[in-house]
Amino acid sequence: MKKYCFLFFTLISFKFFSQTYSSQNINLLALINPNNGSVGVGGDNRRYSGCWGWYQQSKNKEYAIVGTSNGTYFIDVTIPTTPSVCAFVPGKPNCTWREMKTYQNFCYIVSDDSSPNTFQIVDMSLLPSTVTVVYNGNTYFERGHTIWIDQNKMYIGGVTYVSGPPPATSPMNIYSLANPSSPVLLRQVSQDVPNTVFNYVHDMYVRNDTVYASTGWNGLYVLKFNNSTNTFSVLGSYTNYPAHGYNHSSFLTKNGKYLMFCDEVPAASPISFVDVQNLNNIQPIVSFKPTQQTTPHNPYLIGNNFALVSCYQDGLIIYDISQPNNLSLAGYFDTYPQGGSNTGNYSDSDYRGNWGAYPYLPSGIVIANDMQNGTFILNANAAYTTTIKNPLAIQQNNLQSKNLILFPNPASNRLSVNYSTNEPNTLQIKNMLGQTIIEKKFIGLVNENLDVSFLPNGSYFLTIIEKNQIKNKNFIINH
């Protein structure tokens, strides 16, 4: 197969801390904005979409793979404070959707924007010098909304073909990557699951041939691909849950017991955490909103302990999920200071901001793509280490309320207060004179969005009173 090599110039745009980003327990290492042309996508100046990462073991190097409106960037993040663009693969211009996954030394890139479009396979073995495009065409399919790779199989959701006999679309296809540069179609899910059950797979998480398929308005379906017969079967579903909306994406804990998923539509739908140990009887554990108005987009789970959730206008939020019945906020980084909780304004743009993240490189750094602002390189070690449940620390503090986080700080109109406790407690907001302005009583997981728009600019104390013990945290109001 003929190969094309794309080189990229080194003139890129760096932003270092000139903008203040609201955060807690997550530190900004670098922000890189290679797609810095004057033209984005649409009126919201959308430049970035999905992202992924790749570890080059032969050279001990780490890369961020960044989808943009005009193509895909391969960025060396081995030294995370000074990321550098190694290569760029052009794609269909002015795209909203671009997603990618890796297998061995290959990167597979799909886009769901209108025709003409292509599926791309890129050989990364020559990085950091360059990459080689080994396929760029539409013979496999023209458009795919999303992609997942499990073992040596590639799953494409929301498939659209450029030509040929009906049907012109497929809910989901599975391909063999036995030859990574030449995928082979194994099955279309519609050959085994009627369109009356679901006719579209928006996204999927796959482990050991078990597919957790987010099918949009039809909910969540769990499928099994049988390698001996090359067929799909339905193992279970979760469709009529409270606040059921457009089931967008999911991720499974390492032990396979619990699944987190996000509903993208309507805006500000809650995150769901469910027990999938019995697929014939999937059970809800908790449903919650990061803030009252943000829209969760994509979850990424690390082991059995942490969930990182990309939330459009409120950035990347990390939860401690080590106790499934008692989730707690571990940290956040707001990649979109233009709106969201930090301004109290969501009205102009429910679906702007943080698209996705990648927290699985060996170094532990986190890559996060913001549609308008670029690729953030983050250090989340504080979120991972300070929120692990420690009975000794609890005894020492004499308080059961844990992981108190205020978001944002400084605040303007709304203040999100998050902590967990098993004891009755009182939350108070006091001014610098010690006068109580707000008082509320809670027990259990607290995820409260307080109206502070009436408070004058200045410093305040948030106080938690529990079993005659007091915990204070300072915050600032700045309208």
C-alpha positions, 0 to 999 in steps of 0.5 A: 500500500502506498504510504504518505509521510506528513511533516509538520512545522514547529511554529506552535502556540503556547500559553503558560498561565497567562489565564487563571484557571479555577482548580483544586488538587489538579495543577496546570503543567502546560497548555498547547494550542497548535490549531490556532488559526483564525477560523474555528468551527461555527460561531463558538470557535470550536477547534478541538475534539477527542484526544488519546495518548500513546506510550512509545516503549522502545524510546520511553516517550509519551505522546498526546494525540489531539483531534482538531477541526482540521486534523490530528496532532501528535504531541510529545509530552515526555517532558510535560511542561514543554510539550512539542508537536511532532507531526500533523495528519490533515483531515476533513476541514472544519470538523466538529467530531474527531476521535482516535484510539491506538493499537500497537504502533497504529492510530485509528482516526474517525470523524462523523462530519458530513461527506466527503470524509475518510477513515484514517490509519496512521503508523506512529513507529517513526515518532518523534520524527514523523508519522506515516499515513497507511490508509486514508479513504472510505472503502471501509466506511466514510464516517464513524461517530466513535471508536474503541479498541479491545484486544485485537478488535476495533469497534466503530459506532455510528457508521455511515458508508459512502456508497453501495447497497442499503443499508447506508448506515450501521449502528456498530461494526467490529473489525479484526486487527490481526493485520493492524494496517488492514482491518477486516470486517467481522460483523455488523451488530444489526445482523444480530440485534434488530433495529427495533431494539436499537438502531444506533450506537453513539459510543461504547466501552468494550472489555474482553468482547463484552460491549457496554453500548450507549445507544442514545435515546434507547439507553444502555445495552450490554452485548457479547461478541462470540468469537467462535460464531462471529455473532453478537448477543444481548446480555442485558440492558438499562433503559428506563432509569430516572432522568433517562436522556441521551445515553452518551458514553460509559466506563467500567471499573477495573473489577468489572462491578460498576459502570459510570455513564453520562447522558449528554442530552438534555443539558445538565443531565446527571452522571449515573453510577450503576452495579453491573454484576448481574447484567440481567438486573442492573441496579442504580447506586447513585445519580448526581450532578457535578453542578446544577447546570453543567453537562457531563460528556465523557467518563474515564475510570482509573482502577476501582478508585477514581473517575475523571469526568469531562464536563463541558463548561466546568472542565475536568472533575475527579471523583473518589469512587472507592466506596461506591455508595459514598462517592466524593469529589477529589479535585477539579480543573476548569478548562473553560473560564469563559463560562460555567460555575466560575461565572455563574453563566451557562445560558450561551453555551451548554456544549462548549468547553472540555470534550475529553481526557486521557489519564493512562500514560505511565507518568500519570499526567492527564491530557484534557482537550477543551474545544475552544482553548486547546490541549491542557497537560495536567498533574492530578497527583494531589487528587489521587493521594489526598482523598484516599480514605484514611481512618487515622486521619479521620480520628485525628481531625475528629470530623467525619466530613471528608474531602471538602471542596468548594468550586469555583474559588473565587466565586461569583454567583454560585458556589458548589459545595461538595463533601461526604459524611455519615453524620448530621452536620450544619453548613454555615457561610459567615462573613469576616465579622463572624456573622452567619449569612447562610445555614443549612443542615445535611447528612450523607453525600453533599453536592450543594449549589449555593446562590451567593450572588447577593454577597458583596465582594470579599472574603468569607468562611464556610463552616461545617459543624459536626458533633461539636467539632468545626471545620473552616474553609476560606473562599472569596466572592468576586463579581 
